[in-house]
Amino acid sequence: MRTTDDPALDRRNLLLAGATLAAAATLGIPEARAQTSSLNPQPLPPSPGWSRALPSGPDAGVRITEAYAAHVGRDAFFWAWPLVNMYNRRLAFSKMKEQRYVGPLLEAPLNRLTMLTDYVDPEERNVACPNQDVVYGLGLLALDLSPVVIQVPDFGDRFWVYQIVDLRTDSFVKLGKMHGTKPGFYLLVGPNWQGEVPRGITRVFRASSSTGLAAPRIFQDDTPEDKRAIQDVLTGIVMYPLADYDGRMKSIAWRGLPRVPGPPHGEEETRWVSPERFFDELPLVLADAPPLPGEEARYAQVLAVLAAAGGHPTLKQAMIDAAKDAEATLVDPLFQFRNYGRPLPHHWSSVANVSAFGTDYFTRTAVAKSNILVNAPDETKYFYQDLDAAGARLNSAGRYSVTFAKDATPPVEGFWSLSIYNEHHFFVANPINRFSVGTKNKDLRLAADGSLTIVVQPEAPADPVQRANWLPAPKGDFSLYIRAYWPKAPTLDGSWTPPPVQKVG
């Protein structure tokens, strides 16, 4: 098969081939079906006149209308929303000078992380849908400043996984118990780094962007004994610039970090994306995340309109107004789990391609808006619920039960949990300081038939068995959320799905 000497043309040939094969397969052509299933797909000679269908890009000097500028701005605000979100988290961490705790939050300079030493504080409001099954760490990557070494200590039999994502919120590492990762030093590098890998580095992971985020998750059960036992291994979870690497495991006594009061928290997640600043930030964001195959025209179109708007305040304002409308009518509704995902029985939903979104702009933005920073499916499977079995909104005015039949809790190699969040997808203080139930709990009570019923309501049940299985509901609307860490095949292939949320009484 003939190819060109121009990588860009070869890439376009590949894209055209994919479209050609997909169309042929839809029409039932056997050869096309065979190629799409086994070759995934292969380049074909370009179609006649292909170059006219794929010009180099728009004319940045042409006069355009406010309506068109608004159209492009509205579209860009939606698909680039998660990228700008991540960019602004990096800006926030770039101001941090030391590893410390500020109120319920973690702080660390760029290319370093800070670990908690217990479950996340219920007052945390920087990342929606936290969980109280693991001990978290958090650090922002700036791989344009330096490659980064992240240490993996010996976790023994304890479940652990490091989530490390790029600017698009796509994972670019495989580090965790489910991956068979060995203790050692792992190097994170940016897309253009060509340096020498030092001796002693176990593996190198290359990001597609310079900006990223690292968030270790280490399982901890809900007993005082395990909260003490986990402390030693936490000290070996350390991240630092390559210049600090000397081949020896470093440790940090996280409990000794400075602690300072934080400002009062609001009810909702910190607002990381602003329509007013979005188009000033967007060129820097797009420069950090080069276009994926097929995105070249999308990038060129946005940048051309931004260039045109640079000297025309009315065009810029039209884009900002369109972004505000997109925020209200497109992005904000995706905060509700019931508005996206694959529908499952009993009104549950899930997502198959989390942390590997590619060009699935809708799902990436929906996840980033409702519960940003999720693990890849082979690491964690997520199930979302806003509604009861009858399709009514979950609300503290009602009482509910979730019953897992005998041996029918989420099939996992790791652990599972059922968490509860208020209308803003955060925890709210309750009398027993419980925000999730699952593997971590050692005091849940099974029924005589071996089933497990979780009771979800605002007031404590009078029955002692129900009280042992009580998940306190916050005031107003709320959501339920199942995590299946290191899921088994039935959890991934859909042969297991969660039971209904039954309204009782």
VENGILIN-V213193 format. One record per backbone hydrogen bond with DSSP energy under -1.0 kcal/mol. NH is the residue of the N-H (numbers start at 1). CO is the residue of the C=O. E is the energy in kcal/mol with one decimal. If there is no record, write none. Layout:
NH,CO,E
NH,CO,E
This chain:
10,6,-2.3
11,7,-2.3
12,8,-2.0
13,9,-2.6
14,10,-2.2
15,11,-2.2
16,12,-2.9
17,13,-2.6
18,14,-2.2
19,15,-2.1
20,16,-2.7
21,17,-2.9
22,18,-2.4
23,19,-2.2
24,20,-2.3
25,21,-2.9
26,22,-2.0
27,23,-1.4
28,25,-1.1
29,24,-2.1
33,29,-2.0
34,30,-2.4
35,31,-2.2
36,32,-2.7
37,33,-1.8
38,34,-1.8
39,35,-2.8
40,35,-1.0
50,47,-1.8
52,49,-1.1
54,50,-1.1
62,59,-1.5
69,65,-2.3
70,66,-2.5
71,67,-2.0
72,68,-2.6
73,69,-2.5
74,70,-2.7
75,71,-1.9
76,72,-2.6
77,73,-2.4
78,74,-1.4
79,75,-2.1
80,76,-2.5
84,80,-2.3
85,81,-2.1
86,82,-2.2
87,83,-2.3
88,84,-2.3
89,85,-1.4
90,86,-2.0
91,87,-2.1
92,88,-1.9
93,89,-2.2
94,90,-2.1
95,92,-1.0
96,93,-1.6
100,107,-1.5
101,258,-2.5
102,105,-2.1
103,260,-2.9
105,102,-2.2
107,100,-2.3
111,140,-3.1
112,109,-1.5
114,138,-2.0
116,136,-3.0
124,121,-2.1
129,425,-3.0
135,218,-2.8
137,216,-1.5
138,114,-2.0
139,214,-1.9
141,212,-2.8
143,210,-3.2
145,142,-1.8
146,142,-1.2
148,188,-2.6
149,240,-3.0
150,186,-2.8
151,238,-2.7
152,184,-2.7
158,155,-2.0
161,217,-2.1
162,175,-2.7
163,215,-1.6
165,213,-2.4
166,170,-2.2
169,166,-1.9
171,355,-2.6
172,164,-1.9
177,160,-2.5
179,176,-1.1
180,177,-1.4
181,176,-1.7
184,152,-1.9
186,150,-2.0
187,203,-2.6
188,148,-3.3
189,205,-2.5
201,198,-1.3
202,185,-2.9
205,187,-3.1
207,189,-2.9
212,141,-1.5
213,165,-2.1
214,139,-3.0
215,163,-3.2
217,161,-2.5
218,135,-1.7
219,159,-2.1
220,133,-1.9
222,440,-2.1
223,221,-1.4
227,223,-1.9
228,224,-1.4
229,225,-2.3
230,226,-2.1
231,228,-1.1
234,230,-1.7
235,231,-1.1
236,233,-1.2
237,234,-1.7
238,236,-1.1
240,149,-2.2
242,147,-2.1
244,241,-2.0
245,242,-2.0
252,235,-2.0
254,252,-1.6
256,253,-2.3
257,254,-1.7
260,101,-2.6
270,125,-2.1
278,274,-1.7
280,277,-1.0
281,277,-1.8
282,278,-1.8
285,281,-2.0
286,282,-2.9
287,283,-1.7
288,284,-1.3
289,285,-1.3
295,292,-3.0
299,295,-2.6
300,296,-2.6
301,297,-2.4
302,298,-2.0
303,299,-2.6
304,300,-2.1
305,301,-2.0
306,302,-2.5
307,303,-2.1
308,304,-2.1
309,305,-2.4
310,306,-1.0
312,309,-1.2
316,312,-1.9
317,313,-2.6
318,314,-1.9
319,315,-1.9
320,316,-2.2
321,317,-2.9
322,318,-1.9
323,319,-2.2
324,320,-2.3
325,321,-2.0
326,322,-2.5
327,323,-2.5
328,324,-2.0
329,325,-2.8
330,326,-2.4
331,326,-2.3
332,327,-2.9
334,331,-1.6
335,332,-2.0
336,333,-1.4
339,336,-2.0
340,337,-1.6
342,350,-3.5
344,348,-2.9
348,345,-1.3
349,384,-1.6
350,342,-1.2
356,353,-1.8
360,357,-2.4
361,359,-1.8
364,360,-2.2
365,361,-2.2
366,362,-2.4
367,363,-2.8
368,364,-2.4
369,365,-2.3
370,366,-2.2
371,367,-3.0
379,376,-2.0
380,376,-2.5
381,484,-2.0
383,482,-2.2
384,349,-2.8
385,480,-2.0
388,392,-2.8
389,501,-2.7
391,388,-2.1
394,386,-2.7
396,476,-1.7
398,395,-2.2
400,456,-2.7
401,502,-2.1
402,454,-2.2
404,452,-3.1
408,405,-2.2
413,486,-3.3
414,485,-1.4
417,483,-1.9
418,437,-2.9
419,481,-3.1
420,435,-1.9
421,479,-2.3
422,426,-2.8
425,422,-2.3
433,430,-1.5
437,418,-1.9
439,416,-2.2
441,438,-1.7
447,451,-2.8
450,447,-2.0
452,404,-2.7
454,402,-3.0
455,469,-1.8
456,400,-2.7
467,463,-2.5
468,464,-1.8
469,465,-1.2
470,467,-1.3
471,455,-3.4
473,457,-1.4
478,394,-1.5
479,421,-2.3
480,385,-2.5
481,419,-1.8
482,383,-2.5
483,417,-2.1
484,381,-2.4
485,415,-2.6
486,379,-3.5
488,411,-2.3
491,488,-1.0
492,488,-1.4
493,489,-3.1
496,490,-2.2
502,401,-2.4
504,399,-3.0
